[in-house]
Amino acid sequence: MSELTLLLLRVGFLVLMWFFVFAVVYSLRADLFGVKVRRMPDTGPTQTAPPAPAANIAAPAAATAPAPSLPKAAPSSAGEPATLATASRIVITSGPKAGLELPLGREPLTIGRSSESGLVIRDDYTSSHHARLVLWGEQWMLQDLDSTNGTWHDGNRVAAPVAVKVGAPIKVGATTFELRK
């Protein structure tokens, strides 16, 4: 083999080796810090229409239909839907941050491993952007953001946005929390 061919093979092998090194470093960085995500457009508190997936689900619509008569018929209980008037904070009941309380405003609250989340949960079973709590009118809704291990509300897996009940456990990864007054 000529020296030029040998030199080109060495340089090609070196470039290929550095390509694999950078691929491994990028993969490790993505695993440790999460992938870069784009911010969703802010819908703000003036959102009046339901999210598209919720329009096809009868259960959340049925759960919110009798809501106006609930406060008149019975005093507040742990099973009522969480409205702005009834839910003012989120309390972590189990997991690494047990006992932590966060006030709820009118802004959507993203839950996940990412440092961009409003409620950061660092465990192996939580996705970077796992779930979101959104105020829809006067009702708090829970939405799973296509997480790997799912989001659970009151023992049921969340497939589409669901109305959140005050005191009902919400499980994200190894952490359980609930909305309270």
C-alpha positions in Angstrom: 0.0 0.0 0.0 1.2 3.5 -0.7 1.9 6.0 2.0 -0.9 8.3 0.8 -3.5 5.5 1.0 -2.3 4.5 4.5 -2.5 8.2 5.6 -6.0 8.6 4.2 -7.1 5.4 6.0 -5.6 6.7 9.3 -7.3 10.1 8.9 -10.6 8.4 8.0 -10.4 6.1 11.0 -9.6 9.0 13.3 -12.6 11.0 12.0 -14.9 8.0 12.4 -13.6 7.5 16.0 -14.3 11.1 16.9 -17.8 10.9 15.4 -18.5 8.0 17.8 -17.0 9.8 20.7 -19.3 12.9 20.1 -22.3 10.6 19.6 -21.7 9.0 23.0 -21.2 12.4 24.7 -24.4 13.8 23.2 -26.3 10.7 24.3 -25.0 11.0 27.9 -25.8 14.7 27.9 -29.3 14.0 26.8 -29.8 11.3 29.4 -28.4 13.5 32.2 -30.0 16.9 31.3 -32.8 16.0 29.0 -33.3 16.9 25.4 -33.8 20.5 24.4 -37.5 21.2 24.1 -39.4 24.0 22.5 -41.7 26.1 24.6 -45.4 25.7 24.0 -47.3 28.8 23.0 -48.8 30.4 26.1 -52.6 30.0 26.0 -52.9 32.0 29.2 -55.8 32.1 31.7 -58.3 33.3 29.0 -58.5 29.9 27.4 -62.2 29.1 27.0 -62.3 26.2 24.6 -61.3 22.7 25.9 -58.1 21.1 24.6 -58.7 19.0 21.4 -58.3 15.5 23.1 -60.8 16.4 25.8 -63.6 17.2 23.3 -64.0 13.5 22.4 -64.1 12.1 26.0 -67.4 11.9 27.7 -66.1 11.2 31.2 -64.6 14.7 31.9 -67.6 16.4 30.3 -69.9 14.4 32.5 -67.8 15.1 35.6 -67.9 18.8 34.9 -71.6 19.1 33.9 -73.1 18.8 37.4 -70.3 21.0 39.0 -72.4 24.1 39.4 -74.9 22.3 41.6 -72.3 20.6 43.8 -71.5 23.5 46.0 -75.2 24.2 46.7 -76.1 20.6 47.4 -73.3 19.7 49.8 -70.4 21.3 51.7 -66.9 20.8 50.3 -65.7 17.3 50.4 -62.6 15.4 49.2 -64.4 14.1 46.1 -65.5 17.4 44.6 -63.9 18.7 41.4 -61.0 21.1 42.1 -62.1 24.5 41.1 -60.2 27.7 41.5 -62.2 28.5 44.6 -61.5 25.1 46.2 -57.9 24.3 45.3 -55.3 26.8 46.2 -52.2 24.6 46.7 -50.6 21.3 45.7 -49.2 19.1 48.5 -46.7 16.3 47.9 -47.8 13.4 50.1 -45.1 10.8 49.3 -41.8 10.6 47.5 -38.5 12.4 47.7 -40.1 15.8 48.3 -42.9 14.6 50.7 -44.4 17.5 52.7 -43.6 20.2 50.1 -46.5 22.6 49.4 -46.7 24.9 46.3 -49.4 27.5 45.8 -51.5 27.3 42.7 -52.0 30.4 40.6 -53.8 30.7 37.3 -50.8 29.6 35.3 -50.4 26.0 33.9 -48.1 23.9 36.1 -45.7 21.5 34.3 -44.5 18.5 36.3 -41.3 16.6 35.4 -37.6 16.1 35.6 -36.7 19.1 33.5 -35.4 22.2 35.3 -37.9 24.2 33.2 -40.8 22.5 35.0 -42.8 24.3 37.7 -42.7 21.2 39.9 -39.3 19.4 39.4 -39.3 15.7 40.4 -36.0 14.0 40.0 -36.5 10.3 39.9 -35.9 7.6 37.3 -39.6 7.0 36.7 -40.4 10.6 35.8 -40.1 12.0 32.2 -38.6 15.4 31.5 -42.0 16.9 30.8 -44.3 14.3 32.4 -47.7 16.0 33.1 -49.4 19.4 33.3 -52.0 20.9 35.5 -54.1 23.5 33.6 -56.8 25.8 34.8 -59.7 25.4 32.3 -62.3 28.0 33.1 -62.6 27.5 36.8 -61.7 23.7 36.8 -58.2 22.2 37.2 -57.5 19.6 34.5 -54.6 17.0 34.6 -52.9 16.2 31.3 -50.3 13.5 30.7 -47.6 14.7 28.3 -46.9 11.3 26.6 -44.8 10.2 29.6 -43.2 6.7 29.5 -44.6 5.5 32.9 -47.9 7.4 32.8 -49.7 9.7 35.1 -52.3 8.4 37.6 -55.3 10.2 39.1 -57.3 8.6 41.8 -56.0 5.2 40.8 -56.8 5.5 37.1 -54.2 6.1 34.3 -54.7 9.5 32.6 -55.0 9.0 28.8 -56.8 12.3 28.1 -57.2 15.5 30.2 -59.3 14.7 33.3 -60.9 16.9 35.9 -58.9 16.9 39.2 -60.7 16.2 42.4 -59.6 17.9 45.7 -57.8 15.4 47.8 -57.6 12.7 45.1 -54.0 11.3 44.8 -52.1 12.1 41.6 -49.1 9.9 41.0 -46.1 10.9 38.8 -43.2 8.5 38.9 -42.4 7.7 42.5 -44.1 10.9 43.8 -47.7 11.2 44.9 -49.4 14.6 45.5 -52.9 16.1 45.7 -54.7 19.4 45.3 -55.9 20.9 48.6 -57.8 24.0 49.7 
